[in-house]
């Protein structure tokens, strides 16, 4: 009985640059907490504390969890893209179903976007990863091997 094993070729995370703004929000909220700790009364400081905790959770923790869960895995049979909170959004593309792959820059000063089109017309769009040109070439090379 033949068994089909996959070999994982590449596993990438998005660029860490997406975490700059959330980290600045965390630093600013920590700074304001320290600054107002001596100036405000305990009742006002408690309100400031909970606002800072809420903004840290909303603007730092949620993007951090999104970033940690996101990944792009290229195996010798398929491409798997996970995104969303806890990686719940999972999209797969079998390399034998790949009809075309395109690399484009949608906005200036932004990363490149890899668009992979299936034979049936569905599209998998991946952005935010470094070395997009090399990644697109590797996916295309693996897809040509499976044909």
C-alpha positions as CSV (number, residue, x, y, z in Angstrom):
1,X,0.0,0.0,0.0
2,X,1.8,3.2,-1.2
3,X,1.8,6.1,1.2
4,X,2.1,9.7,0.1
5,X,4.4,11.7,2.3
6,X,4.9,15.4,1.9
7,X,8.2,17.2,2.3
8,X,8.0,20.7,3.7
9,X,10.2,22.9,1.7
10,X,9.5,26.3,3.2
11,X,7.7,27.7,6.2
12,X,7.5,31.5,6.4
13,X,6.1,34.0,8.8
14,X,5.0,37.5,7.7
15,X,7.4,40.3,8.0
16,X,7.9,41.6,11.6
17,X,7.5,45.1,10.4
18,X,3.7,44.8,10.8
19,X,4.2,44.8,14.5
20,X,5.8,48.3,14.6
21,X,2.6,50.2,15.2
22,X,1.2,47.8,17.8
23,X,4.5,47.9,19.7
24,X,4.5,51.7,19.6
25,X,1.0,51.6,21.1
26,X,2.2,49.3,23.9
27,X,5.2,51.6,24.6
28,X,3.0,54.7,24.7
29,X,0.5,53.2,27.0
30,X,3.3,52.0,29.4
31,X,4.8,55.5,29.3
32,X,1.5,57.1,30.1
33,X,0.9,54.7,33.0
34,X,4.3,55.5,34.5
35,X,3.8,59.2,33.9
36,X,0.4,59.4,35.6
37,X,1.2,57.1,38.4
38,X,2.5,60.0,40.5
39,X,0.3,62.8,39.2
40,X,-3.2,61.4,39.3
41,X,-5.3,60.4,42.3
42,X,-5.8,56.7,42.9
43,X,-9.3,56.8,41.4
44,X,-8.3,58.5,38.2
45,X,-5.2,56.3,38.0
46,X,-7.3,53.2,38.2
47,X,-9.4,54.5,35.2
48,X,-6.2,55.3,33.3
49,X,-4.8,51.9,34.1
50,X,-7.8,50.0,32.7
51,X,-7.8,52.1,29.6
52,X,-4.1,51.3,29.0
53,X,-4.7,47.6,29.6
54,X,-7.6,47.7,27.1
55,X,-5.7,49.5,24.5
56,X,-2.7,47.2,24.9
57,X,-5.0,44.2,24.5
58,X,-6.8,45.6,21.5
59,X,-3.9,47.2,19.7
60,X,-1.0,44.9,20.7
61,X,-2.1,41.5,21.8
62,X,-4.6,40.8,19.0
63,X,-2.1,41.8,16.2
64,X,0.6,39.8,18.0
65,X,-1.7,36.7,18.0
66,X,-2.5,37.3,14.4
67,X,1.1,37.6,13.5
68,X,2.2,34.5,15.4
69,X,-0.5,32.3,13.9
70,X,0.0,33.4,10.3
71,X,2.3,31.3,8.1
72,X,2.9,30.2,4.6
73,X,4.0,26.6,4.1
74,X,5.2,25.3,0.8
75,X,5.4,21.5,0.4
76,X,6.2,19.4,-2.6
77,X,2.5,18.9,-3.2
78,X,0.7,22.0,-2.0
79,X,0.8,25.6,-0.6
80,X,-0.9,26.2,2.7
81,X,-1.6,29.8,3.9
82,X,-2.9,30.3,7.5
83,X,-4.1,33.6,8.7
84,X,-6.5,35.2,11.2
85,X,-6.7,34.9,14.9
86,X,-5.1,31.6,16.0
87,X,-4.6,30.7,12.4
88,X,-8.3,29.7,11.9
89,X,-8.4,30.9,8.3
90,X,-6.6,28.2,6.3
91,X,-6.4,28.1,2.5
92,X,-4.7,25.4,0.5
93,X,-3.7,25.1,-3.1
94,X,-2.6,21.8,-4.6
95,X,0.4,22.5,-6.9
96,X,-1.1,20.2,-9.6
97,X,-4.1,22.6,-9.7
98,X,-2.0,25.7,-10.2
99,X,-2.6,27.4,-13.6
100,X,-0.7,30.6,-13.1
101,X,1.3,32.6,-10.6
102,X,1.8,36.4,-10.7
103,X,3.9,38.7,-8.6
104,X,2.8,42.3,-8.4
105,X,3.3,45.4,-6.3
106,X,-0.1,47.0,-5.6
107,X,1.0,50.1,-3.7
108,X,4.3,51.9,-3.6
109,X,6.4,51.2,-0.4
110,X,4.4,48.1,0.2
111,X,5.4,44.5,-0.1
112,X,4.8,42.4,-3.2
113,X,1.7,40.3,-3.6
114,X,1.7,36.8,-5.0
115,X,-1.4,35.8,-6.8
116,X,-1.9,32.1,-7.5
117,X,-4.7,31.1,-9.8
118,X,-6.2,27.6,-9.7
119,X,-7.4,25.8,-12.8
120,X,-11.1,26.2,-11.7
121,X,-10.7,30.0,-11.4
122,X,-10.2,30.4,-7.6
123,X,-7.4,32.6,-6.5
124,X,-5.1,32.5,-3.5
125,X,-3.5,35.9,-2.8
126,X,-0.6,36.0,-0.4
127,X,1.1,39.2,0.8
128,X,3.3,40.5,3.6
129,X,6.2,38.0,3.2
130,X,9.8,38.9,2.5
131,X,11.6,37.6,-0.6
132,X,8.4,37.3,-2.5
133,X,10.2,37.0,-5.9
134,X,12.2,34.0,-4.7
135,X,9.1,32.5,-3.1
136,X,7.1,32.8,-6.3
137,X,9.9,31.2,-8.3
138,X,10.1,28.3,-5.8
139,X,6.4,27.7,-6.0
140,X,6.5,27.8,-9.8
141,X,9.4,25.4,-9.9
142,X,7.7,22.9,-7.6
143,X,4.5,23.2,-9.6
144,X,6.3,22.4,-12.8
145,X,7.8,19.3,-11.2
146,X,4.3,18.0,-10.3
147,X,3.0,18.3,-13.8
